[in-house]
């Protein structure tokens, strides 16, 4: 089988246990064929980019070469903090009002992609299969083609694909998104994302849709595109949760709740996650359902991210104010309705938290998939499962139809769903949970990466 080359913004430390379903899946794919994992090292050199670190793990033939590159402070600021996270991230999450486009940052984004292409192109073989990940690396395939690379190139977008009109609001959008046509296969999270991209190709890319998933550029080049919903290691999550629920932090959480039910949300601190709206919906629940007051404690875990970006600083301040207001207004001497925590927990501990929860709150304003929703389902006790309250704007809503689907902007609707989930009888909870769990077992992370790589090799 041909060698696999994975390219991602960040690369795990070689030889260390990897966490997160995506990293585990990519490492498993590389172990099957041997190959290269290339990307930014996470290190910043104050002066210059380009120092490369090479580590080989495994025996010849099935080994993985971890190749990582340091970035200068300027390149990091313009490529990562700048264009990727202050222009592309909000645009791809349907927030053009938060796009901070800066021409120098855009040039820095392209410069780092050029740097990656310069390093990677000479190391590729004609029979390699290259799998490029996410919005940080949109121009890379075209830059590799310019350097004579002829092997299979695939791309997977982990975040949403917005409407073509929103994409067209970005300066230089034609040059940027035309780069995607250099791939043999482009993967999206949902069928709706694929449809939006096809609209963009037709309306702004001067190309045409030959058939669903078959596109032709203005220059006559054809490529494939498809929906490949990412998933989780379902059985592993289920096993972790069963083992963790009565241990350590999970056990102490259960003891602290006493007779009360638990609602849980776990999200990176990001404006796409709809946290202010969720906090307000929980307060509306407390106000609108007085008969349930005191029965439910809401735990929100929100590790801080991108703390140097002003929008994230403002979001954190808003959430702290809202949480303080809710607890100040509704607490009793023996009950605090909301626990708001800005820290990371080990993955196993989180699965134990999920298993104890009667209600899982996953209400992003927009999300490519949202694996927390899938992990919540996989972590449940089959005899006494909780209820997932899920935003209809998360990619996972296309698969998890046993959840209570909500519009995260509808504060009253989310409050009503929390009340319904809290009161739902066990028979209905099981009926909703079982089909979702069956699907997650069939369509797990291994199935996802095998389906994508098979489609790429066949493209």
N, C-alpha and C positions, 0 to 999 in steps of 0.2 A: 504494500500500500504506500502511496506517495507520502512524503514528509509533510507534516502540518506546521505552519508558522502562524502563531497567534500574535497580534499586535494590539496592545491596549494602552491607555494613558498611563496606568499604574501596573506594576508587575509585583507579585508577592515575593517575599524573601525566599531564595532557594533553600530547600532542605527543611524549612519550617512548616508546621501544620497550617494549611490554608483554611480560612473561614469564609462562609458565604457560599450559597449554592452555585453561583456563576464561577467563582474561582475553582471550586472543586470539580465542576464539569469540564472546564477548560484544561485543568491539569490531567484529568482522566483521559481526555481526548489526546493530549500530547503523549501520555504514557503508552497509548495503544500503538502509535506510529513512530514515536520519536519526533523531535522537532525543536523549534525555537520559540521562546516567549520573549518578545521585545517590547520595550516602552520606557517611559520615564522612570528613573530610579527613586524619585521622591526626594532626592538631594538637590540642594541649591548651592552652586558655586557663585560667590559674589561677583566674579569677573567674567567667566566664560562658560559657554555650553560645550558639550561634546565629549567629556571624559566618559569612557565606556567601561562597564564592569561586566566580566564574563565569568559565569559559574556553570559547570556541567554537573548534572545529577543523574545517576543511573549508568547502566552499561552501554557500550557502543551498540548502535542499532535501535535501542529503545530509549536512548538518553534524551534529556531535555537540557538544552542550552539556554540559560537565563541571561539575556543580554539587556542591560539597562544603561541609560544615558543620563548624566547630570545636566541640569539646565542652569544658565546664569540667572541672576536675580531679575534682570530686565526681561529675559525671555519668559521666565515663569510669570512675571507680572502681566505681560502682554498676552501671552498664549493662553495661560490657564486662568488666572484671576481676571484677566481682561476680556478678550473676545469670547472665549469658551463659556465663561460663567457669568459675564455681565451683558452679553449680547445674545449668544446662541441659547443658553439655558432658559432665560425668560421667554424668548421668542418661541422656542419649541414647546413651552408649557402655556402657550396662548396668552402671554402677558406682554404685548408690545409696549404697554405703558411703562414697563420696567427695563426695556432695552436701553443700554448705555453704549451706543456705537461710537467707537473711536478709531479713526483711520490708522493711527500708529499701532493700536492693539491688533487690528486686523492684519497689518503687515507682520507683526510679531507672531501671530497665529500661523500665517503662511510660512514664515521663516523657520519655525520649529518643525512644521511638517516637511519642509525641504530638508532640514537637517536629518530627520528620521529617514527620509527617502535616500539621501546620500549614503547613510550608513547601511541601510538594509538592502538596497538593490544589488550590490556586488555579492551578497551572501545568499541570494536566492537561486534556486535551480529551476530548470524549465518544467519539471514535473511536480514542483511544490504546490501545496494548497495553502493560500494565505487567507487568514480570517481576521479582518480588521473590525475593531469594536468602537462604536459610539461617536458622538458629535465632536469630540476633540480632534478626530482624525479624518474628517470628511474629504479634504483635498489629497490624502496620501496616495490613493490608488492611481490617480491621474499622474502624479509626480513620479510614481514607480514606472508607469507605462512610458513616460518620457525618457526614462533612463534605460529603456530596453527590456523591461520585465515582461515576460509573455505567459507566465504561469497563471493558474486560476486565482482570481481575487474575489473574495466575498466580504460583505459589509453587513453588520447588524446594528440597527439603531435601537438602543435600549429605552429611549425616552419617546414621548409622543411625536407624531408627525402632524403639524397643524395645517390649517387650510392654506390653499395656494395664495390667497390674498394676503394672509399674514406673512408668509415667506417672502412675498414680493415687496413687503415694506422694508426689508433689510437692504441697505446699500450693497452693491456687488453681489446680490443674490444669484444672478445668472451664472457668474463665474464660479461661485462657491458650489452651488448645488449641481451644476453641470458636471462637476468632478465625479459625482456619484456614478455617472454613466460609464466610467472606466472599469467598474466591477462587472463580474459575470453574474453575480447574484446579490441582490439587496434584500435583507430580511427586516421585517417590522414585527411589532408585538401583536397587532390585531389587523383584521381585514379592513377595518375603517382607516387605519393608518396607511395601508396599501392604497386604498381608494383615493385618499387625499394626495398621496405622492403621484399617482397616475394623473390626477387632475392638474397638478403642478407641471408635470412633463408636457401635457397636452396644451395647457393655457399659457404657460410662460417659458417652457423649455423648447418650444418649436418642434417637439417630437410628436409621436402618436402612440396610442395604445393599440397594438395589433390584436391582442386578446388579453383577458385578465391575467396579469402576471407576466405578460410578454410586451416589452416596450421597445420602441425604435427611436433613436435620436435623430436630430435634424440631419446629421451626417450619414444616416443609414445603418449605424451600428445597433445591433439588437442585444438586449440583456434581459435577464429574468428578475422578477421581484415577487416576494411572497410573504405571507403572515406565518410566523413561527412563535407562538406564545411561549415565553420562557416560564419555567416552572421551578420546583424545589425537589430536594431529595426527600420524598414523602415518607418513606419508611423510617429513614434516619430521624426525621423530626418527630415522628410519632413515638419512636423508642426513647429519644432524648427526653421528651415531655413526661412520659410515664415514669422515667427514672428520676427526674429532677423535682417533681411536684412535692415530694415529701422530704426534700433535702435543703439545707442551707438557707439561702435568701428566700426561696419559694416557700419553704415551710414557715419561716418567720412571717412572711407576708400573709399566709393563710391564718396564722394565729392572731395577727394584728387585726384582721377583719372581723373576727368573732362570728356572729350569726349573719353578717351582712354579705350581700352579693358584691362581685367585683366587675367593673367595666374597665377595659384596658385599651389604651392607644399607644403605639410605639412608632415614632416617626423621627426622621432626621429633621432638625429645626430648619425648615425651608418654607417659603411662602406658597409653594405649590401644594403643600399638604393640607391646607384649609384649617389650620389649628385655631385661629381666632374665631372662625365661624363655628367650629366644633365646641369650643369653650362656651360660646354664647348659646348654642343649642342645649348644652348640658344645663346651663342656668335656666333656660326656658323650661326644660324638663322638670327641674326642681320647683319652679313657680307654677307650672300648669298641672302637675300631678301630685297634689299634696298628700294623697293617700299612700304614695310610694316614698315620701320623703323619709330619709333615714335608713332606707333598705339597701341603698346602693352606694358604693364608694368608687370614684373614678380615679384611676391611676394613669397619668400621662407621662410617658418616658420620651424625652425629646433631646437627644444629644446635640450639642452645639456644633454647627458647621459653618465654614466660611466666615469666621468671626470678624475678619478684616473688612468685609463688605458692608457698607452703611445700611442697606436694606435689611440685612440679617440682624444687625444690631437693633434696629428699630422694631423688628418683629419680636425679638427676645424681650425688649422692654414692654411691648404691648401685652405679650402673654403673661409676663410676671404681674402686670397690673390687673389683668382679667382674673387670674387665679386668686390673687389676693382679695379682689372684690367678691368673688364667689364665696370664698371661705369666710370672709368677714360678714357676709350677708346671711349665710345659711347654716353655719356650723352650730352644733350644740356642744355642751361640755364634754360629751362622750362620743362625739362624731364629727369628723372633718370630711366634708363631701368630696374634696378634690385633693389629690396628691400629685404635685407637679415636680418632675425630677429632670435635671439637665445633665445626665451622665450616661455612660455606656455600661451595659451589663454583658457578661458572657452569654454566648448564644444559648447554651444549655439552660442557663437561669431564665432567660426570656421564655423558652418553651414551657418551663414549669409555671411561669406566670400566666401564659396563655391558657394552659390546661385548667387553671383555677377559675378563669373568668367566665361569668355568665354572658357577658356582652363584649364583643370585639368591635371597637370603633375605628374604622378605616374609611375616612371621608375626605380624600384629597380633592382639591379643585380640578386637578388634572394629573394623571399618572400614566406612564407607559404601560406598566403592568401592576405593580405593587405586590411584592412577595410576602409582605407581612400578612396580607389577607389569606394567602394560601397556607402560610405557616400556622396561622391561628386555627384554620380548619383541621390541618394535619395533627395539631397538638391536642385536640379534644379527646376527652374520655368517651368512648363509644356508648357507654351506658348512660352518660349524663352530659351530653355535649352542650356547649354554649351556642349563642346566636351571633352571627356576623352581621353588623350593620355596615353596608358597603356603598361607597359613592358610585353612582352610575357613570362617572367620568374617569374611573380607574379601568385600565385594560382588563383587570381580573373580573370585572362585572360581566364580561362576555362568557365566562366559563362558570362562575360561581353563582348560578341562578337560584340556589337555595338560600342565599343571603337576603336580608331585608335591604333592597336597593333604595337609595335616597338621593335627592338632589342636595349637595352640601350647602348650596346657597339658601335653601328653604329651612330656616331655623326651626319653625314649628314642625315641619315634616321630620327632621332628624330627631327632635325631642319626642315626637310621637313614636318613632321607631325604637328609641331607647326604652320607652315605657312598654311597648309591645314585647320587646325582647326580654325585659325583666319579668314580665308576667306570662311568657309563653309556656304552655304545658310541655312536659317531657316528651310526650308522643309526637307532637309537632316538631320539637327540636330534633328528634332523631330522624324524622322523615325529611327534614330539610338538610341535615348534615350528611346522611349516608350517600346520596348521589354525588355530592361534591367530593367526598372522600374517595369514592370509586373513581371519579374522573382524575383526581390528583394521583392516584396510584397508577392509572393507565398512562397518563401524560405527565411523567415526572421529568426531572432535569436531564436524566440520561436520554430519554426519548427525544427531548428538545434538541440536544446537541447532535444526536445521531441523525435526526430528520434534516437538520440544517446542513450538516456536512455531506449527507447523501445527495441533497439537492444541489449543493455547490459543485460537487464532483461531476454531477450529471449535466450541469448547465452548459 
